[in-house]
């Protein structure tokens, strides 16, 4: 099966008859288009050219009938895909989408594998370990016609099934018994089947087959996305948190393939603008003692005069509060340029202006971008800085941070805090 690795925003997926390199055939393109449309992805994040496709903001993995596509964030100057995977997995881990360290990846010999193979092995390894500690069971209400009394006698059914047919030696009973055929294990069975069809790593396949044997009594069923979201763990099965997280990610993005073979297509896609925002917020909570608010929604911009009703909700991505002053940060997964305003959009500037005018204790509002590797950056100075006409003490700044490693990102965030009085 052909596997194509792309960097988000930079690499172009070509459509051509030869199907070589980063190219898919017209029939493969038709299958990909059908699948992407079925997933209700944001159209603005996928650029459709005459004979090309470019992904913006989406990273992750797409599996089709006879080819797969891996989309990675561009965080290194050279095309070191292993490093890009490591950075992406660190970000997903920090934000709670998965729970695995890169040291665990090295232990499982996964660094050189695709994202799907990595997630598949982590899922199989963690689930196999927990199932061997003990398979979760739940009580299930059972009705059965037995030769001995068990639980309670179901009188109406007993009369119908036994007394009316002169089966005096039988008892129609209602009772509870423990079973492994419950919702959580059924999710694992469904995920297991999906992975067995698609993973290539032999060790992962071996683990999945052992899991299938352990859960042989649990039935296979389909799970709509809404049902998967509702599945929660309690203190008795909390240890299955990691495999359940991954199983949900696998199963929430499955659809029937549009190819003639009718295999299963699925995706593991993440929006980088959301991931970048959550990642920066998570790192800030770790590195500062100040209060860090995410999606702060305390204020509205205007008040309607005839009824004093507040309108226009303000919701900056991050607000850092040290008790006296506030620092407002909006993250932007976009490219800065060397041109006018460094490529910052006018609407983003107006949004930050609204924050500064409404947040009385905020002296600085920051638009935070990922560092473009082709641009020079001074960590002790903003990329751009402006002040308000009405109040020179209030400033709007543009900063950029490197994502090459978590350590470097934290160091640069600390520098941004320091030069802005936090």
N, C-alpha and C positions, 0 to 999 in steps of 0.2 A: 504494500500500500504506500502511495506517495505521501510524504510529509513535507510541508512547506513552512518555513519559519520566517515571519515578517516582523519588522519593528513598526510599532504604531506610529502613524502620521508620516513616516519617512519612506517606507517600502511600498511599492505598487505591485499588486497581484495582476499579472497579465492574463489575457484570454486569447488563446491561439490554438491552431490545429496541432502544432507539434507537441504542446504540453510539457515542454522541458523547463528546468530551473524553477523560477517563481511564476510558473504559467500553468493554467488549467485549460482544458478543452471547452468548447462551447457547451457540450452536454453537461460537463461538470459544473460549468457556470450556471446553467439553468437549475441544476439541483441545489447549488449554493443559494441562488436568489430565492428559490421557493422556500428553502429552510429558513433563511433570514427573515423573510416576510412572515412566516408562521410564528416567529418568535416576538413579533411586535417590537423590534428594535427601533431606536430613534434614527430616523432617516438622515438627520443632519450629521450623524456620526459615521456614515458610510458614503463615500464619494464614488459614484458610478460614472466612469469615463466611457469613451467609445468602445474600447476593448481592454478595460482595466477596472480594478476595484482597489480603493484605498480605505483603510480603517482609521478613523479618528476617535480617540477617547475610549475605545473598546480594547481591552487586552484579555488574553485567555486562550481558549482552545475550542476549535470547531471540528467535529467529526462527521464526515459524510460517507457515502457508500464505499468509495474506493480511493479517497484521499482525505487528508486532515490538514488543518491550518492552525499554527500556533502564532499568536500575536503578543509581542513583548514590548515593554516600555523602553524607549531609547534613553538610557542613563549612562552609557559609556561612549567614548569617542570611537573605539573600534567595535567591531561586531562580535563582542564576546557574549554569545547567547547564554552561556552558563551563568555569567555574572548577572545578566538581565533577569534570568529566572530567580536567582538568589535574592535580588533586590525586591522583585515582585512578591515572592513568597514571604520575605521579611515584612513587607507592608501588609499583606493579607493576614499574617499572624498577629501583627501589632494591633490590627483593627478587629480581630476576633472572628474573621471569616474562616480561618483554619487555626489549629493550634499545633504547631510543629516548629522546631528550630532547625536551622541549617546544619547544625552538628548532627542532629538525628538523620537528616538527609544523607550526610556523608556516611554515617553508620550503616544506613540501608543501601549505600552505593547507588544513589539516585541523582547525583549532581549533573550527570551528562544526559539524563533522560528528558523527554518532553514533559510539559506541565501535566498532561493527562496521566502519563505513566508514573510521575511523581505522586500525584494525588491518589492514583489507584493503589500504589504500593503502601502509602501511608494509611489509607483506609483499610486495606486487607490486613496489614500487620497489626494495627491497633485493635481492630475488631477481633482478629483471631486470638490475640492475647487476652482480651476481656472475656470472650466466650469460653476460653479454657479455665478461667477463674470460676465460671458458673453462668449458665444460660438463664436469662430472666424468664420467669413464669408468672402467669396471672390466673386468678380464679375465674372460671367460666361456668355459667349456668348450663346444666345438662339435664335433659329428660331422656329416660331410657326404660325399657321394659326388661326387668331383671327377675331372676329366680330367687332373689333375696331382697329384703327391704334395705334400701340405702338412702339416707337423707329423709325426705318427707314423701309420703304417699300422695300422688296427684289423683285425687278421688275421681273427678270427671273422666279423665283419660283412662283410669284403672277400670272404671265401670264399662267404658266403651270398648277398650281393647281386651279386657280379661274376663270380667264377670259375665258380660253378654255372650262371650264365646266359651264359657265354662273352662277358662284357664285359671283354675284355683291356685296353681303352683307359681303363678307369675305375679309380679308387683310392678305397677307403673310408677317410677320414682322420679323425684326432682332432687337434684343435689349439685354441689359445686365441686369441681376438680381443677387441679392446676394443669395449665397447658402452656406450651411455648408458642402456640399459634395465636399470637396477639399482634397488635398494630406495629409495635417497635420492631419485632423480629420480621414481620412482613415487609417493612421498609428495607431492612437489610437483605432480604431475599430478592426483592426487586432490583436493588442496587447491584447485588452480586451478579445477577443474571446479565445486566447491562454491561458490567465490566468484563465478565467472562467472554462476551462476544467481541470485545474491542481491545483489551490490553494485549500487548505482545510479550512483555517480560515473563519468562518462564517461571521465575520464583514467585511472582505475583499471581500467576495462574494457579500454581500449586496451592498457595494460601487460599485463594478463592474457592477452589474445589474442596478443600478441607472445611471451609466455612459452610459450603453448600451441604456437606454431609452432616455437620453439627446441627444445621437448621432444617433438616430434611422434613420434619413434621409441620413446619410453617408453610402456609400456602402462598402462592404467588398472586399478587393483585396489583392493579393499577392505582396510582395515587394522584389525584388532581392537586395542583399547586396549593390551593386553599387548604386542603387537608394536611399537606406536608407542613405548612406554616403553623398549623394549630398543634402539632405534636410537640409535647414538652416532656422533659425528664423530671424525676423527683429524686429524693435522697437515696432511694433504693437502686436506681439505675443511672445515677449521675456519671458513673465511670464510662458510659458509652457516649459521652458528649462529643468527642472528636470524630468517631466513625459516623455518628448521626449527622453532624455538621456537613461532612463530606457527602454522605448519602443524599441529603437534601439537595446539595449543589448539583449532584449528578442527575437526580430525578426531576428536578424542577425545570430542566431545560431539554426534555426529550420530546421528539415528535416523530411521526412516521416519515421515513425518507420518501422523496419524490422520484427515486430511481425505480427502474423496473424490478430490481432484485428485492425491493421493499425491505431493506435492512433498516436498522435504527440510526437516525441522525440525532446528534445532541451537541450541546455547547456548554462550556464553562466560561462565561464572559463577565467581566467586571468593568464598570465605568470608572475610568481613571480620575475624572474630576471629583467624583464622590470618594473614591479611595484615597486620593491625595488629601482631601479635606479631613477625612477621618484619621489618616495617618499623622498629619501635622498636629491635630488636636490631641491624639493619644500621646505623642512625644512631648507635647507641651505639659500635659498633666504629670508626666514623669519627671520633667526637669525643673519644675518650679513649685514653690510652696503657695503661690498665689492661686486664687480661684480662677478656674478656666471654664467658661460657659461655651457650649457648642449650640449652634442654631439659636442664639439668644433672641427672645421674642417679647421682651418686656415693654417695648415702646412702639407707638405709632407716630407717623410723621405729622399729621394734620388733625384739626378738630373742626367738625362741621358746625358752622356758626348758629344755625337755627335750633339745633338740638344738643349741642355739646358732645356729639358722638365722635370718638376718635376713629380715623380712617388711615389707610395705607400702612399696613404692618411692616415694620422694619425687622429684618432677621439676618444680622451679620453671621458669618460662619463661626467665628470665634471671638469671644470677648474675654480678655484677661483683666482681672480686677485685683489690685493690691490693697484695697481698702480706702485709698485716697483718689487714685486715678485709674482710668480704664484704657486699655490698648485694644483697638478694633482691628481684626484681621479677616480679610476675605481671600480665600485661596482660589487660584485660577490655573487650571491645567491647560495653559495656552503657551504659545511661543512668543517670547520677547524678540524685538528686532533692533537693529541699529538706527532705525529711522525716527520720524517725528514721534515724540512721547514714548519712544521705545516700543511702539506698537500697541500701547494700552488703548482700549476702546473708550470712546466718549461716554457711553452709557455706564461703564464701570466707574469712571471718574464721578459722574453725577450721583451714582449710588453711594459712593464713599462720602461725597459732600453731604448727602442727606444724613448719613450716620453722624458725621461730625457736628452738624447743626442740632441734632436731637439729643445726642449723648453729652450732657453737660460736663461730665468728668473725664471725657476722652480728649486728650491733646493730640493724639496721633492715630490715623487710620492707615493701615498697610494693605496694599495689594501684593500678595505673596505668590510668586511664580516658581516653577521648577527651573533650575539653572540650565540655560541653553549651553551645551558644551562648546559651541563655536564662539561664544561671547566671553569676553574677559569680565571678571567680577571681583570687586573689593568688598570683603565681608564687613569692613568697618564703615562702609558708606552705602547709601541706597542707590539703586539704579536711577531713580528719578525722585525728586522731592518738590512739592509745592506748598504754599501756605494760603489760607483764606484771606480775601480782601478785608472782610469784616473783622478778622481776628488773626493776627500774624502768629499768635501762639499755637494755633491749630494747624496741623500739617498733614498732608496726604503724601504718602511715600510708596515707592515701589521697591520691593526687595526680591531677591531670588536665592533659593537654597539648592545645594547639590543633593542628589539622591543616590550617589554612588555607594554610600554605606550609611547605616543608621548612625554610627558614631559621628561621621562628618556632618550629617544633617543636624544632629543635636548641637554640635559645636557651633554651627552657623546660626541656628535659632537662638542660642545663648548670646551670640554676638549681636543679633538683631535686638534682643531684649535689652542688652546692656546699652547700646547707643540710643535707645529710645526711653531710657530712664527706668527700666524694669529689671 
